[in-house]
Amino acid sequence: MSATESHSPITSLICAEDARRESFVLDEKPADFLAAPSSEEECLQIIQQAHSNGIALVPWGGGTDIQQGNLLEARRWAALHTGQMNRLLEYSPPDMVVTVQSGMPLAELQKTLREQNQFLPFDPPCEDRTTLGGIVAANRQGLLRPGFGTPRDRLLGLRVAIGNKTMVKGGGKVVKNVAGYDLCKLFTGSFGTLGLITEVTFKTNPLPERQAHLLFSAPDTQRAATAALAVHTARFQPASLSIACHEGTYLYVGLIGSREATEWQEKAITDLLMEHGLQRSEAGWTDSDIRRYIVNHPSPVQVRMTVRPTETPDALKLLISLGASALCHVPTGILEAALPQETATAHPRDINGPIWRLQRSIPQGGHLVWTRLPPVLKAEIDVWGAPRADFALMRGIKRTLDPHRLFSPGRFIGRL
Ligand SMILES: Cc1cc2nc3c(=O)[nH]c(=O)nc-3n(C[C@H](O)[C@H](O)[C@H](O)COP(=O)(O)OP(=O)(O)OC[C@H]3O[C@@H](n4cnc5c(N)ncnc54)[C@H](O)[C@@H]3O)c2cc1C
């Protein structure tokens, strides 16, 4: 009898006998239990029962970014799935403020917002699966960051069920709402390690008059990067500007705004890029294609690097030399890449292997996160990189908000 089979159901809320738990797999281990609350009261009961039974809880939205993190501490764990917490709670189109439960998929909310000529400027690769709670918990920097900022910039308020079995509330449901310590910022990017976000409030944006997606093919990575930097340093304001390297090199420019402004920029940017030897293209890998490709890529070795925009040509060159498929957001210097599958068999301590070559290549001030790694490599490497000098503060916050280490123990920076 296996370890999981020997467990009877703990309660009706934390269930071992739900066959669906088999599909919640973290670092090659299926969840021992599934907990799918439909209210905040149930969340608090689940936390109480997890504490009494020594079970770790891993908040789980759409699962599109769930593999990012260190190994979960070795104990029985439950996937804390937000799929049943998916309701629209409040929407005031004139105020441009919307509140939803955290498990609502982004695509569903966008549909409601579009009916009022509004939208949220988040652009994850799988918007039908990605949940709003997951977007806040991961605070991934999207393609649209140059034009619209990050999820953190759009978040007005949230509610979170934390490990001492209480609800905490940050911000509110109006645009000017922060007095004292801004709890929204604390939970944004906390990757399920401080509690379960149950409710989120965002400010929305008006739908733009026009969106244009321009695709250019480039003869090589160096020329694509130089051309992109020329656009970045000129007076244009593209909503996104990225280079996709996979079966060729493509430069992608996203324009969002009034018809007049976007048409003027489309012409001027096209002229500038053609002067750099790029060609307008109708077919090829767009950044959306490559992000979907990376998300669904079978390679268990994936990485996100952050460098200065001027350092992106070198970073791209290195990734390509390692056989990676890569996407580079030029204005933010963020690169996402899937490395070839054979990288997974590299020894983590081989200083000439791909893992160390990448670690060593990060220029001062840059950063590298392994967004996916096989468990055997995670045992050796902190996927988030070395903790910084202020790590003691993070440890103090974790101790205060999650005193029994119930939420994703071991998964965050420094194996918190
Ligand atoms: C290659 C790649 C590119 C991406 N590019 C973009 C992009 O350009 N723009 C963009 O917006 N996003 C991007 N994303 C991010 C991602 O798709 C989503 O934004 C989001 O992070 C995942 O949402 P989810 O519901 O699938 O969360 P999950 O994958 O289920 O969870 C992600 C993390 O959040 C935690 N979590 C989930 N729900 C909650 C909750 N309710 N409370 C507390 N913690 C929770 C989980 O424990 C986990 O640590 C990218 C992801 C990948 C892998």
The ligand as a Gaussian input file, in Angstrom:
#p B3LYP/6-31G(d) Opt

LIG

0 1
 C        6.675000      31.289000     -19.973000
 C        5.636000      32.099000     -19.243000
 C        5.350000      33.377000     -19.697000
 C        4.428000      34.146000     -19.040000
 N        4.167000      35.371000     -19.527000
 C        3.240000      36.129000     -18.927000
 C        2.930000      37.408000     -19.434000
 O        3.527000      37.841000     -20.402000
 N        1.977000      38.149000     -18.811000
 C        1.346000      37.688000     -17.699000
 O        0.479000      38.388000     -17.152000
 N        1.620000      36.475000     -17.201000
 C        2.550000      35.697000     -17.789000
 N        2.828000      34.460000     -17.292000
 C        2.303000      34.114000     -15.964000
 C        1.141000      33.174000     -15.761000
 O        0.681000      32.554000     -16.918000
 C        0.002000      33.828000     -14.986000
 O        0.180000      35.227000     -14.957000
 C       -0.129000      33.424000     -13.527000
 O        1.104000      33.596000     -12.881000
 C       -0.523000      32.068000     -13.276000
 O       -1.876000      32.033000     -12.948000
 P       -2.484000      30.649000     -12.538000
 O       -3.895000      30.866000     -12.138000
 O       -2.233000      29.637000     -13.605000
 O       -1.623000      30.340000     -11.228000
 P       -0.919000      28.989000     -10.818000
 O        0.020000      28.536000     -11.880000
 O       -1.939000      28.029000     -10.370000
 O       -0.071000      29.495000      -9.563000
 C        1.036000      30.350000      -9.722000
 C        1.571000      30.688000      -8.317000
 O        0.621000      31.456000      -7.611000
 C        0.157000      30.781000      -6.438000
 N       -1.293000      31.025000      -6.374000
 C       -2.219000      30.748000      -7.312000
 N       -3.434000      31.163000      -6.910000
 C       -3.272000      31.707000      -5.687000
 C       -4.151000      32.310000      -4.739000
 N       -5.467000      32.444000      -4.970000
 N       -3.628000      32.757000      -3.570000
 C       -2.308000      32.657000      -3.298000
 N       -1.428000      32.092000      -4.156000
 C       -1.903000      31.634000      -5.335000
 C        0.533000      29.341000      -6.607000
 O        0.762000      28.684000      -5.373000
 C        1.807000      29.468000      -7.441000
 O        2.910000      29.725000      -6.635000
 C        3.753000      33.642000     -17.917000
 C        4.033000      32.357000     -17.451000
 C        4.960000      31.594000     -18.103000
 C        5.237000      30.180000     -17.569000

